[in-house]
């Protein structure tokens, strides 16, 4: 995730689990709001299968976890496969 900038009194980049968790939680919340019958296994599968690794430095595989979540693609995946 990028910098919050001076608007929030922060000039450094924020990254890692602390920044990823709210984003991933929001993606899952969107999916569940439209498809409450979906299981967490289906949601996780779509989240992983649609994650983007393009542009990420392959020399640091442990730095990017499961890739960058693609909210719209994950949502479409769940809707098209389950709901």
C-alpha positions as CSV (number, residue, x, y, z in Angstrom):
1,X,0.0,0.0,0.0
2,X,1.2,3.5,-0.7
3,X,1.9,6.5,1.5
4,X,-0.8,8.2,3.4
5,X,1.0,11.5,2.9
6,X,0.9,14.7,4.9
7,X,-2.9,14.9,5.0
8,X,-2.8,12.3,7.8
9,X,0.5,13.5,9.3
10,X,2.4,10.5,7.9
11,X,5.1,10.8,5.4
12,X,6.3,7.2,5.3
13,X,5.0,4.2,3.5
14,X,2.9,1.7,5.3
15,X,2.9,-1.9,4.3
16,X,2.6,-5.4,5.5
17,X,-0.2,-7.3,7.3
18,X,-1.4,-4.2,9.1
19,X,-2.3,-2.6,5.7
20,X,-3.3,-5.7,3.9
21,X,-5.8,-7.0,6.4
22,X,-8.3,-4.2,6.2
23,X,-8.2,-4.3,2.4
24,X,-8.7,-8.1,2.2
25,X,-11.4,-7.8,4.9
26,X,-13.2,-5.2,2.7
27,X,-13.0,-7.5,-0.3
28,X,-14.5,-10.4,1.6
29,X,-17.2,-8.1,3.1
30,X,-18.2,-7.1,-0.4
31,X,-18.4,-10.7,-1.5
32,X,-20.4,-11.8,1.5
33,X,-22.8,-8.8,1.2
34,X,-23.8,-10.0,-2.3
35,X,-23.3,-13.8,-1.8
36,X,-23.9,-14.7,1.9
37,X,-24.3,-18.4,1.0
38,X,-20.7,-18.6,-0.2
39,X,-18.3,-20.5,2.1
40,X,-15.0,-19.1,3.3
41,X,-13.3,-21.8,1.3
42,X,-14.9,-20.5,-2.0
43,X,-14.1,-16.9,-1.1
44,X,-10.5,-17.7,-0.2
45,X,-10.0,-19.7,-3.4
46,X,-11.3,-16.8,-5.5
47,X,-9.2,-14.3,-3.6
48,X,-6.0,-16.4,-4.2
49,X,-6.7,-17.3,-7.8
50,X,-7.3,-13.7,-8.8
51,X,-4.4,-12.1,-6.9
52,X,-2.0,-10.2,-9.1
53,X,1.8,-10.8,-9.0
54,X,2.5,-8.7,-12.1
55,X,5.1,-6.1,-11.4
56,X,6.1,-7.6,-8.1
57,X,9.8,-8.4,-7.6
58,X,10.1,-12.2,-7.8
59,X,13.4,-12.0,-5.8
60,X,11.4,-11.4,-2.6
61,X,8.6,-14.0,-2.7
62,X,8.0,-13.8,1.1
63,X,7.4,-10.0,0.9
64,X,4.2,-10.1,-1.0
65,X,2.3,-13.0,0.6
66,X,-0.3,-14.2,-1.8
67,X,-0.1,-11.3,-4.2
68,X,-2.1,-8.1,-4.5
69,X,-5.8,-8.8,-4.1
70,X,-8.0,-7.8,-7.1
71,X,-11.3,-6.9,-5.5
72,X,-13.4,-6.8,-8.6
73,X,-11.9,-10.0,-10.1
74,X,-12.4,-11.9,-6.8
75,X,-16.0,-10.7,-6.5
76,X,-16.7,-11.8,-10.1
77,X,-15.1,-15.1,-9.5
78,X,-17.3,-15.9,-6.5
79,X,-20.5,-14.7,-8.2
80,X,-19.7,-16.7,-11.3
81,X,-18.8,-19.9,-9.5
82,X,-21.3,-20.0,-6.7
83,X,-24.1,-17.4,-6.6
